[in-house]
Amino acid sequence: MVRCKGKDGGEVTMSWKDKLLKDDTGLGDTVERVTKATGIKKVVDKVSKATGKDCGCTARKEALNRRFKYDS
């Protein structure tokens, strides 16, 4: 369990999983966050810009979020 600031400014206790995934609506958001944190997204963006082809990241993210939605 970890302590975090709640919406009202007070402290709340939540599991590490809830804290980690609190802003993610589905698997697509999680994949996007991991690729940004590891630097993969920057490489993909550079290759996409150099080739002039869309990487499909947004469409993939939306599809994954629809298919693997997290419980609210």
Secondary structure by P-SEA (a helix, b strand, c coil): cbbbbccccbbbbbcaaaaaacccccaaaaaaaaaaaaaaaaaaaaaaaaaccccaaaaaaaaaaaaccccc
